[in-house]
Amino acid sequence: MRPDHYATAEVARSPEEYRRNATLLFVSTLTIMSGATISASLPGIAARFAEVESVALLSRLVLTLPAVFIALFSPAAGFLVDRFGRKPLLLASLALFSVAGASGLVLDTLPGLLAGRAVLGIAVGGIMTATTALVGDFFQGPARDRYMGLQQAFVGIGGTIFLTGGGFLAEIHWRGPFLIYTAAILLLPAALAFLPEPQRVRRAGVVAGEERLGGRKMALLGLLFLAAAVNMIAFYMIPTQLPFFLERLGFTAPSLAGAAIGAGQLVGVASALAFAPFRRRLGIMGVFGLGFASAGLSFLLLSMVESYAGVLLAMAVSGICMGTIMPNFAAAAMLLAPPALRGRVSGLLVSSIFAGQFLSPIVSQPLIGRFGYGGAYGLVGAVVLAIGLVAFAARPARSGDG
């Protein structure tokens, strides 16, 4: 018999659950692409601090530094939400997100910007870990798949609005996109009022080892975390490198970079809404195959483009990956995680995702230096496409959970 604080309904059954679900969805819009909100500002930041040594790398780290602090803090956040509850950390993280994110409006040194971005990373780690654990608490089975697809759709909507809006604000001033982070403060009252804290009570007569991870599950989770990191190393070559690639192609307006990345997010919304049917038809490995293959194809297209229309097409294809693969990582992790360890497993997944984000410019910059933008996108695209084909080949003949 399941503990009564784990919802089994496939849809919200009351106004309270509708408000709870909607609040979680809106909070989710702040997370995965939060660092990329200032993507279109990177050339402006590089120009503002042109006298700083290694500004080409450091300006990109303004975008990706939050990721390393998310990666470092998320495992601790997972312990905290399992030990002390989901809601306290979530509320504190929302407040910190708003303050740290908007710090770029006033800080006027590159070290200062980097420090603000580091604190932003701590906040995002808390938000993502708490929300992933809450989804694991509130939903099960097909209902969880449907909700995670809807959650990723909201992430894509947020990415479309924030990235496109960031592009236009960057044309006014490179500080403009930092204003977007203040939106988090508006969600604090809703989170306080509408998100219940799940009861964390142990059942009587728990079977020995039921709430621990066995060797097989630990191995599967390790492979899952590695795949999440590799996916983000590749995917984050878009927000970190695309603005500079577009400049090389002759498209210098910051809004064009924001619009191109936003186009991928828009396709990601449609793909995320189809996640549950994809998951049911293809299984976990099939969805991973679809995600990695579409990412590889989009990068191969980028390696050959000569027009802005070609860039938009490549970004649209990349949206298929973003819309399907991210909820698949979360759904697979929650499938493997015992209830008592959901926070810690969530934290390690978030850590893996953002470790990949941080490593992305460190891996891609030398490739670009040696092969150029087109060559680097082509090489990474071929590797990711190969991973997708391997995932398809590993898919069980009957795809239920595999």
Contacts in CASP RR format, 6 or more apart in sequence:
PFRMAT RR
TARGET T0000
AUTHOR 0000-0000-0000
METHOD contacts of the structure
MODEL  1
MRPDHYATAEVARSPEEYRRNATLLFVSTLTIMSGATISASLPGIAARFA
EVESVALLSRLVLTLPAVFIALFSPAAGFLVDRFGRKPLLLASLALFSVA
GASGLVLDTLPGLLAGRAVLGIAVGGIMTATTALVGDFFQGPARDRYMGL
QQAFVGIGGTIFLTGGGFLAEIHWRGPFLIYTAAILLLPAALAFLPEPQR
VRRAGVVAGEERLGGRKMALLGLLFLAAAVNMIAFYMIPTQLPFFLERLG
FTAPSLAGAAIGAGQLVGVASALAFAPFRRRLGIMGVFGLGFASAGLSFL
LLSMVESYAGVLLAMAVSGICMGTIMPNFAAAAMLLAPPALRGRVSGLLV
SSIFAGQFLSPIVSQPLIGRFGYGGAYGLVGAVVLAIGLVAFAARPARSG
DG
1 203 0 8 1.000
2 8 0 8 1.000
2 140 0 8 1.000
3 199 0 8 1.000
3 201 0 8 1.000
3 203 0 8 1.000
3 339 0 8 1.000
5 137 0 8 1.000
5 198 0 8 1.000
5 199 0 8 1.000
5 201 0 8 1.000
6 137 0 8 1.000
6 138 0 8 1.000
6 140 0 8 1.000
6 198 0 8 1.000
6 339 0 8 1.000
7 17 0 8 1.000
7 137 0 8 1.000
7 138 0 8 1.000
7 139 0 8 1.000
7 140 0 8 1.000
7 143 0 8 1.000
8 140 0 8 1.000
8 143 0 8 1.000
9 17 0 8 1.000
9 143 0 8 1.000
10 142 0 8 1.000
10 143 0 8 1.000
10 146 0 8 1.000
11 143 0 8 1.000
12 18 0 8 1.000
12 20 0 8 1.000
12 21 0 8 1.000
16 194 0 8 1.000
16 196 0 8 1.000
19 190 0 8 1.000
19 193 0 8 1.000
19 194 0 8 1.000
20 138 0 8 1.000
20 194 0 8 1.000
20 195 0 8 1.000
20 196 0 8 1.000
21 138 0 8 1.000
21 147 0 8 1.000
22 194 0 8 1.000
23 187 0 8 1.000
23 190 0 8 1.000
23 191 0 8 1.000
23 194 0 8 1.000
23 195 0 8 1.000
24 131 0 8 1.000
24 134 0 8 1.000
24 135 0 8 1.000
24 138 0 8 1.000
24 151 0 8 1.000
24 195 0 8 1.000
25 150 0 8 1.000
25 151 0 8 1.000
25 154 0 8 1.000
26 154 0 8 1.000
26 187 0 8 1.000
26 190 0 8 1.000
27 90 0 8 1.000
27 94 0 8 1.000
27 127 0 8 1.000
27 131 0 8 1.000
27 187 0 8 1.000
27 191 0 8 1.000
28 131 0 8 1.000
28 151 0 8 1.000
28 152 0 8 1.000
28 154 0 8 1.000
28 155 0 8 1.000
29 154 0 8 1.000
29 155 0 8 1.000
29 156 0 8 1.000
29 157 0 8 1.000
29 158 0 8 1.000
29 159 0 8 1.000
29 161 0 8 1.000
29 162 0 8 1.000
30 94 0 8 1.000
30 97 0 8 1.000
30 124 0 8 1.000
30 127 0 8 1.000
30 183 0 8 1.000
30 184 0 8 1.000
30 187 0 8 1.000
31 124 0 8 1.000
31 127 0 8 1.000
31 128 0 8 1.000
31 131 0 8 1.000
31 155 0 8 1.000
32 128 0 8 1.000
32 155 0 8 1.000
32 326 0 8 1.000
32 353 0 8 1.000
33 155 0 8 1.000
33 156 0 8 1.000
33 158 0 8 1.000
33 159 0 8 1.000
33 162 0 8 1.000
33 163 0 8 1.000
33 239 0 8 1.000
33 265 0 8 1.000
34 66 0 8 1.000
34 97 0 8 1.000
34 120 0 8 1.000
34 124 0 8 1.000
34 162 0 8 1.000
34 181 0 8 1.000
35 63 0 8 1.000
35 64 0 8 1.000
35 66 0 8 1.000
35 67 0 8 1.000
35 117 0 8 1.000
35 120 0 8 1.000
35 124 0 8 1.000
35 239 0 8 1.000
36 63 0 8 1.000
36 159 0 8 1.000
36 162 0 8 1.000
36 163 0 8 1.000
36 236 0 8 1.000
36 239 0 8 1.000
36 261 0 8 1.000
37 159 0 8 1.000
37 162 0 8 1.000
37 163 0 8 1.000
37 166 0 8 1.000
37 177 0 8 1.000
37 180 0 8 1.000
37 181 0 8 1.000
38 45 0 8 1.000
38 62 0 8 1.000
38 63 0 8 1.000
38 166 0 8 1.000
38 170 0 8 1.000
38 177 0 8 1.000
38 178 0 8 1.000
39 63 0 8 1.000
39 163 0 8 1.000
39 166 0 8 1.000
39 167 0 8 1.000
39 239 0 8 1.000
39 240 0 8 1.000
39 242 0 8 1.000
39 243 0 8 1.000
39 257 0 8 1.000
39 258 0 8 1.000
39 261 0 8 1.000
40 163 0 8 1.000
40 166 0 8 1.000
40 167 0 8 1.000
40 170 0 8 1.000
40 171 0 8 1.000
40 177 0 8 1.000
40 243 0 8 1.000
40 254 0 8 1.000
40 255 0 8 1.000
40 257 0 8 1.000
40 258 0 8 1.000
41 166 0 8 1.000
41 167 0 8 1.000
41 170 0 8 1.000
41 174 0 8 1.000
41 175 0 8 1.000
41 176 0 8 1.000
41 177 0 8 1.000
41 178 0 8 1.000
41 254 0 8 1.000
42 59 0 8 1.000
42 60 0 8 1.000
42 62 0 8 1.000
42 63 0 8 1.000
42 240 0 8 1.000
42 243 0 8 1.000
42 244 0 8 1.000
43 243 0 8 1.000
43 244 0 8 1.000
43 247 0 8 1.000
43 254 0 8 1.000
44 170 0 8 1.000
44 174 0 8 1.000
44 254 0 8 1.000
45 59 0 8 1.000
45 62 0 8 1.000
45 110 0 8 1.000
45 113 0 8 1.000
45 174 0 8 1.000
46 55 0 8 1.000
46 56 0 8 1.000
46 59 0 8 1.000
47 174 0 8 1.000
48 174 0 8 1.000
49 55 0 8 1.000
49 58 0 8 1.000
49 59 0 8 1.000
49 110 0 8 1.000
52 58 0 8 1.000
52 110 0 8 1.000
55 110 0 8 1.000
56 365 0 8 1.000
57 361 0 8 1.000
57 365 0 8 1.000
58 110 0 8 1.000
58 114 0 8 1.000
59 110 0 8 1.000
60 240 0 8 1.000
60 361 0 8 1.000
60 365 0 8 1.000
61 114 0 8 1.000
61 361 0 8 1.000
62 110 0 8 1.000
62 113 0 8 1.000
62 114 0 8 1.000
62 117 0 8 1.000
63 239 0 8 1.000
63 240 0 8 1.000
63 361 0 8 1.000
64 236 0 8 1.000
64 240 0 8 1.000
64 357 0 8 1.000
64 358 0 8 1.000
64 360 0 8 1.000
64 361 0 8 1.000
65 114 0 8 1.000
65 117 0 8 1.000
65 118 0 8 1.000
65 121 0 8 1.000
65 358 0 8 1.000
66 117 0 8 1.000
66 118 0 8 1.000
66 120 0 8 1.000
66 121 0 8 1.000
66 124 0 8 1.000
66 354 0 8 1.000
67 121 0 8 1.000
67 236 0 8 1.000
67 354 0 8 1.000
67 355 0 8 1.000
67 356 0 8 1.000
67 357 0 8 1.000
67 358 0 8 1.000
68 118 0 8 1.000
68 354 0 8 1.000
68 355 0 8 1.000
68 358 0 8 1.000
69 118 0 8 1.000
69 119 0 8 1.000
69 120 0 8 1.000
69 121 0 8 1.000
69 122 0 8 1.000
69 125 0 8 1.000
70 121 0 8 1.000
70 122 0 8 1.000
70 124 0 8 1.000
70 125 0 8 1.000
70 128 0 8 1.000
70 350 0 8 1.000
70 351 0 8 1.000
70 353 0 8 1.000
70 354 0 8 1.000
70 357 0 8 1.000
71 350 0 8 1.000
71 351 0 8 1.000
71 352 0 8 1.000
71 354 0 8 1.000
71 355 0 8 1.000
71 356 0 8 1.000
71 358 0 8 1.000
72 351 0 8 1.000
73 121 0 8 1.000
73 122 0 8 1.000
73 125 0 8 1.000
73 126 0 8 1.000
74 125 0 8 1.000
74 126 0 8 1.000
74 128 0 8 1.000
74 129 0 8 1.000
74 346 0 8 1.000
74 347 0 8 1.000
74 348 0 8 1.000
74 350 0 8 1.000
74 351 0 8 1.000
74 354 0 8 1.000
75 344 0 8 1.000
75 347 0 8 1.000
75 348 0 8 1.000
75 351 0 8 1.000
77 89 0 8 1.000
77 125 0 8 1.000
77 126 0 8 1.000
77 129 0 8 1.000
77 130 0 8 1.000
77 347 0 8 1.000
77 350 0 8 1.000
78 129 0 8 1.000
78 133 0 8 1.000
78 343 0 8 1.000
78 344 0 8 1.000
78 346 0 8 1.000
78 347 0 8 1.000
79 343 0 8 1.000
79 344 0 8 1.000
80 89 0 8 1.000
81 89 0 8 1.000
81 126 0 8 1.000
81 129 0 8 1.000
81 130 0 8 1.000
81 133 0 8 1.000
81 343 0 8 1.000
81 346 0 8 1.000
82 133 0 8 1.000
82 200 0 8 1.000
82 340 0 8 1.000
82 341 0 8 1.000
82 342 0 8 1.000
82 343 0 8 1.000
82 344 0 8 1.000
85 197 0 8 1.000
85 198 0 8 1.000
85 200 0 8 1.000
86 130 0 8 1.000
86 133 0 8 1.000
86 134 0 8 1.000
86 137 0 8 1.000
86 195 0 8 1.000
86 197 0 8 1.000
86 198 0 8 1.000
87 130 0 8 1.000
87 191 0 8 1.000
87 195 0 8 1.000
87 196 0 8 1.000
87 197 0 8 1.000
89 126 0 8 1.000
89 129 0 8 1.000
89 130 0 8 1.000
90 126 0 8 1.000
90 127 0 8 1.000
90 130 0 8 1.000
90 131 0 8 1.000
90 134 0 8 1.000
90 191 0 8 1.000
90 195 0 8 1.000
91 188 0 8 1.000
91 191 0 8 1.000
91 192 0 8 1.000
93 122 0 8 1.000
93 123 0 8 1.000
93 124 0 8 1.000
93 125 0 8 1.000
93 126 0 8 1.000
93 127 0 8 1.000
93 130 0 8 1.000
94 123 0 8 1.000
94 127 0 8 1.000
94 184 0 8 1.000
94 185 0 8 1.000
94 187 0 8 1.000
94 188 0 8 1.000
94 191 0 8 1.000
95 184 0 8 1.000
95 185 0 8 1.000
95 188 0 8 1.000
96 119 0 8 1.000
96 120 0 8 1.000
96 122 0 8 1.000
96 123 0 8 1.000
97 120 0 8 1.000
97 123 0 8 1.000
97 124 0 8 1.000
97 127 0 8 1.000
97 181 0 8 1.000
97 184 0 8 1.000
98 181 0 8 1.000
98 182 0 8 1.000
98 183 0 8 1.000
98 184 0 8 1.000
98 185 0 8 1.000
99 119 0 8 1.000
100 116 0 8 1.000
100 117 0 8 1.000
100 119 0 8 1.000
100 120 0 8 1.000
100 121 0 8 1.000
100 122 0 8 1.000
100 123 0 8 1.000
100 181 0 8 1.000
101 116 0 8 1.000
101 117 0 8 1.000
101 119 0 8 1.000
101 120 0 8 1.000
101 123 0 8 1.000
101 178 0 8 1.000
101 181 0 8 1.000
102 178 0 8 1.000
102 179 0 8 1.000
102 181 0 8 1.000
102 182 0 8 1.000
103 112 0 8 1.000
103 113 0 8 1.000
103 116 0 8 1.000
103 119 0 8 1.000
103 120 0 8 1.000
103 178 0 8 1.000
104 113 0 8 1.000
104 116 0 8 1.000
104 175 0 8 1.000
104 178 0 8 1.000
105 175 0 8 1.000
105 176 0 8 1.000
105 178 0 8 1.000
105 179 0 8 1.000
107 113 0 8 1.000
107 115 0 8 1.000
107 116 0 8 1.000
120 181 0 8 1.000
121 354 0 8 1.000
124 354 0 8 1.000
125 347 0 8 1.000
125 350 0 8 1.000
125 354 0 8 1.000
128 346 0 8 1.000
128 347 0 8 1.000
128 350 0 8 1.000
129 343 0 8 1.000
129 346 0 8 1.000
129 347 0 8 1.000
129 350 0 8 1.000
132 330 0 8 1.000
132 333 0 8 1.000
132 334 0 8 1.000
132 342 0 8 1.000
132 343 0 8 1.000
132 346 0 8 1.000
132 347 0 8 1.000
132 349 0 8 1.000
132 350 0 8 1.000
133 342 0 8 1.000
133 343 0 8 1.000
133 346 0 8 1.000
134 195 0 8 1.000
134 198 0 8 1.000
135 144 0 8 1.000
135 147 0 8 1.000
135 148 0 8 1.000
135 151 0 8 1.000
135 330 0 8 1.000
135 334 0 8 1.000
136 144 0 8 1.000
136 334 0 8 1.000
136 342 0 8 1.000
137 198 0 8 1.000
137 339 0 8 1.000
137 342 0 8 1.000
138 147 0 8 1.000
138 198 0 8 1.000
139 147 0 8 1.000
142 276 0 8 1.000
142 280 0 8 1.000
144 331 0 8 1.000
144 334 0 8 1.000
145 275 0 8 1.000
145 276 0 8 1.000
145 279 0 8 1.000
145 280 0 8 1.000
145 327 0 8 1.000
145 331 0 8 1.000
146 276 0 8 1.000
148 275 0 8 1.000
148 327 0 8 1.000
148 330 0 8 1.000
148 331 0 8 1.000
149 272 0 8 1.000
149 273 0 8 1.000
149 275 0 8 1.000
149 276 0 8 1.000
149 323 0 8 1.000
149 327 0 8 1.000
150 272 0 8 1.000
150 273 0 8 1.000
151 272 0 8 1.000
151 327 0 8 1.000
152 268 0 8 1.000
152 272 0 8 1.000
152 275 0 8 1.000
152 322 0 8 1.000
152 323 0 8 1.000
152 324 0 8 1.000
152 326 0 8 1.000
152 327 0 8 1.000
153 268 0 8 1.000
153 269 0 8 1.000
153 270 0 8 1.000
153 272 0 8 1.000
153 273 0 8 1.000
153 323 0 8 1.000
155 272 0 8 1.000
155 326 0 8 1.000
156 265 0 8 1.000
156 266 0 8 1.000
156 268 0 8 1.000
156 269 0 8 1.000
156 272 0 8 1.000
156 322 0 8 1.000
156 323 0 8 1.000
157 265 0 8 1.000
157 269 0 8 1.000
158 265 0 8 1.000
159 262 0 8 1.000
159 265 0 8 1.000
160 262 0 8 1.000
160 264 0 8 1.000
160 265 0 8 1.000
160 266 0 8 1.000
160 269 0 8 1.000
162 177 0 8 1.000
162 180 0 8 1.000
163 239 0 8 1.000
163 258 0 8 1.000
163 261 0 8 1.000
163 262 0 8 1.000
163 265 0 8 1.000
164 255 0 8 1.000
164 258 0 8 1.000
164 259 0 8 1.000
164 261 0 8 1.000
164 262 0 8 1.000
165 177 0 8 1.000
165 180 0 8 1.000
165 258 0 8 1.000
166 176 0 8 1.000
166 177 0 8 1.000
166 180 0 8 1.000
166 258 0 8 1.000
167 177 0 8 1.000
167 254 0 8 1.000
167 255 0 8 1.000
167 257 0 8 1.000
167 258 0 8 1.000
167 259 0 8 1.000
168 255 0 8 1.000
169 176 0 8 1.000
169 177 0 8 1.000
169 179 0 8 1.000
169 180 0 8 1.000
170 176 0 8 1.000
170 177 0 8 1.000
170 254 0 8 1.000
170 255 0 8 1.000
171 253 0 8 1.000
171 254 0 8 1.000
171 255 0 8 1.000
202 340 0 8 1.000
210 338 0 8 1.000
211 338 0 8 1.000
211 339 0 8 1.000
211 340 0 8 1.000
211 341 0 8 1.000
212 338 0 8 1.000
212 341 0 8 1.000
213 221 0 8 1.000
213 336 0 8 1.000
213 337 0 8 1.000
213 338 0 8 1.000
213 341 0 8 1.000
217 336 0 8 1.000
220 336 0 8 1.000
221 333 0 8 1.000
221 336 0 8 1.000
221 337 0 8 1.000
221 345 0 8 1.000
221 348 0 8 1.000
224 329 0 8 1.000
224 332 0 8 1.000
224 333 0 8 1.000
224 336 0 8 1.000
224 349 0 8 1.000
224 352 0 8 1.000
225 348 0 8 1.000
225 349 0 8 1.000
225 351 0 8 1.000
225 352 0 8 1.000
226 352 0 8 1.000
227 288 0 8 1.000
227 329 0 8 1.000
227 387 0 8 1.000
228 329 0 8 1.000
228 349 0 8 1.000
228 352 0 8 1.000
228 353 0 8 1.000
228 356 0 8 1.000
229 352 0 8 1.000
229 353 0 8 1.000
229 355 0 8 1.000
229 356 0 8 1.000
229 359 0 8 1.000
230 356 0 8 1.000
230 384 0 8 1.000
230 387 0 8 1.000
231 292 0 8 1.000
231 295 0 8 1.000
231 321 0 8 1.000
231 325 0 8 1.000
231 329 0 8 1.000
231 353 0 8 1.000
231 384 0 8 1.000
232 353 0 8 1.000
232 354 0 8 1.000
232 355 0 8 1.000
232 356 0 8 1.000
232 357 0 8 1.000
232 360 0 8 1.000
233 356 0 8 1.000
233 357 0 8 1.000
233 359 0 8 1.000
233 360 0 8 1.000
233 363 0 8 1.000
233 364 0 8 1.000
234 295 0 8 1.000
234 296 0 8 1.000
234 299 0 8 1.000
234 360 0 8 1.000
234 380 0 8 1.000
234 381 0 8 1.000
234 383 0 8 1.000
234 384 0 8 1.000
235 295 0 8 1.000
235 318 0 8 1.000
235 321 0 8 1.000
235 322 0 8 1.000
235 360 0 8 1.000
236 356 0 8 1.000
236 357 0 8 1.000
236 360 0 8 1.000
236 361 0 8 1.000
237 299 0 8 1.000
237 360 0 8 1.000
237 364 0 8 1.000
237 376 0 8 1.000
237 377 0 8 1.000
237 380 0 8 1.000
238 261 0 8 1.000
238 315 0 8 1.000
238 318 0 8 1.000
239 261 0 8 1.000
240 360 0 8 1.000
240 361 0 8 1.000
240 364 0 8 1.000
241 361 0 8 1.000
241 364 0 8 1.000
241 368 0 8 1.000
241 373 0 8 1.000
241 376 0 8 1.000
242 257 0 8 1.000
242 260 0 8 1.000
242 261 0 8 1.000
242 311 0 8 1.000
243 254 0 8 1.000
243 257 0 8 1.000
243 258 0 8 1.000
244 373 0 8 1.000
245 302 0 8 1.000
245 373 0 8 1.000
245 374 0 8 1.000
245 377 0 8 1.000
246 252 0 8 1.000
246 256 0 8 1.000
246 257 0 8 1.000
246 260 0 8 1.000
246 308 0 8 1.000
246 311 0 8 1.000
248 373 0 8 1.000
249 305 0 8 1.000
249 306 0 8 1.000
249 308 0 8 1.000
249 311 0 8 1.000
251 257 0 8 1.000
251 308 0 8 1.000
251 311 0 8 1.000
256 308 0 8 1.000
260 308 0 8 1.000
260 311 0 8 1.000
260 312 0 8 1.000
260 315 0 8 1.000
261 315 0 8 1.000
262 315 0 8 1.000
263 312 0 8 1.000
263 315 0 8 1.000
263 316 0 8 1.000
264 315 0 8 1.000
264 316 0 8 1.000
264 318 0 8 1.000
264 319 0 8 1.000
264 322 0 8 1.000
265 319 0 8 1.000
265 322 0 8 1.000
267 315 0 8 1.000
267 316 0 8 1.000
267 317 0 8 1.000
267 318 0 8 1.000
267 319 0 8 1.000
267 320 0 8 1.000
267 323 0 8 1.000
268 319 0 8 1.000
268 320 0 8 1.000
268 322 0 8 1.000
268 323 0 8 1.000
269 323 0 8 1.000
271 319 0 8 1.000
271 320 0 8 1.000
271 322 0 8 1.000
271 323 0 8 1.000
271 324 0 8 1.000
272 322 0 8 1.000
272 323 0 8 1.000
272 324 0 8 1.000
272 326 0 8 1.000
272 327 0 8 1.000
274 324 0 8 1.000
275 287 0 8 1.000
275 323 0 8 1.000
275 324 0 8 1.000
275 327 0 8 1.000
275 328 0 8 1.000
278 287 0 8 1.000
278 290 0 8 1.000
278 324 0 8 1.000
279 287 0 8 1.000
279 328 0 8 1.000
279 331 0 8 1.000
280 400 0 8 1.000
281 399 0 8 1.000
282 290 0 8 1.000
282 395 0 8 1.000
282 399 0 8 1.000
283 395 0 8 1.000
283 399 0 8 1.000
283 400 0 8 1.000
283 401 0 8 1.000
283 402 0 8 1.000
284 328 0 8 1.000
284 331 0 8 1.000
284 332 0 8 1.000
284 335 0 8 1.000
284 399 0 8 1.000
284 401 0 8 1.000
284 402 0 8 1.000
285 391 0 8 1.000
285 392 0 8 1.000
285 394 0 8 1.000
285 395 0 8 1.000
285 396 0 8 1.000
285 399 0 8 1.000
285 402 0 8 1.000
286 391 0 8 1.000
286 392 0 8 1.000
286 395 0 8 1.000
286 399 0 8 1.000
286 402 0 8 1.000
287 324 0 8 1.000
287 325 0 8 1.000
287 328 0 8 1.000
288 325 0 8 1.000
288 328 0 8 1.000
288 388 0 8 1.000
288 391 0 8 1.000
289 387 0 8 1.000
289 388 0 8 1.000
289 389 0 8 1.000
289 391 0 8 1.000
289 392 0 8 1.000
289 395 0 8 1.000
290 320 0 8 1.000
290 321 0 8 1.000
290 324 0 8 1.000
290 325 0 8 1.000
290 388 0 8 1.000
291 320 0 8 1.000
291 321 0 8 1.000
291 324 0 8 1.000
291 325 0 8 1.000
291 328 0 8 1.000
291 388 0 8 1.000
292 321 0 8 1.000
292 325 0 8 1.000
292 384 0 8 1.000
292 385 0 8 1.000
292 387 0 8 1.000
292 388 0 8 1.000
292 391 0 8 1.000
293 385 0 8 1.000
293 388 0 8 1.000
293 389 0 8 1.000
293 392 0 8 1.000
294 317 0 8 1.000
294 318 0 8 1.000
294 319 0 8 1.000
294 320 0 8 1.000
294 321 0 8 1.000
294 324 0 8 1.000
295 318 0 8 1.000
295 321 0 8 1.000
295 325 0 8 1.000
295 381 0 8 1.000
295 384 0 8 1.000
295 385 0 8 1.000
296 321 0 8 1.000
296 380 0 8 1.000
296 381 0 8 1.000
296 382 0 8 1.000
296 384 0 8 1.000
296 385 0 8 1.000
296 388 0 8 1.000
297 317 0 8 1.000
297 381 0 8 1.000
297 385 0 8 1.000
298 314 0 8 1.000
298 315 0 8 1.000
298 317 0 8 1.000
298 318 0 8 1.000
298 319 0 8 1.000
298 321 0 8 1.000
298 381 0 8 1.000
299 314 0 8 1.000
299 318 0 8 1.000
299 377 0 8 1.000
299 378 0 8 1.000
299 380 0 8 1.000
299 381 0 8 1.000
299 384 0 8 1.000
300 377 0 8 1.000
300 378 0 8 1.000
300 381 0 8 1.000
300 382 0 8 1.000
300 385 0 8 1.000
301 310 0 8 1.000
301 313 0 8 1.000
301 314 0 8 1.000
301 317 0 8 1.000
302 311 0 8 1.000
302 314 0 8 1.000
302 374 0 8 1.000
302 377 0 8 1.000
302 378 0 8 1.000
303 374 0 8 1.000
303 375 0 8 1.000
303 377 0 8 1.000
303 378 0 8 1.000
303 381 0 8 1.000
304 374 0 8 1.000
305 311 0 8 1.000
305 313 0 8 1.000
305 314 0 8 1.000
329 349 0 8 1.000
329 353 0 8 1.000
330 349 0 8 1.000
333 345 0 8 1.000
333 346 0 8 1.000
333 349 0 8 1.000
334 342 0 8 1.000
334 345 0 8 1.000
334 346 0 8 1.000
335 401 0 8 1.000
336 345 0 8 1.000
337 343 0 8 1.000
337 345 0 8 1.000
337 346 0 8 1.000
364 376 0 8 1.000
364 380 0 8 1.000
367 375 0 8 1.000
367 376 0 8 1.000
367 379 0 8 1.000
367 380 0 8 1.000
368 376 0 8 1.000
369 376 0 8 1.000
370 376 0 8 1.000
371 379 0 8 1.000
395 402 0 8 1.000
396 402 0 8 1.000
END
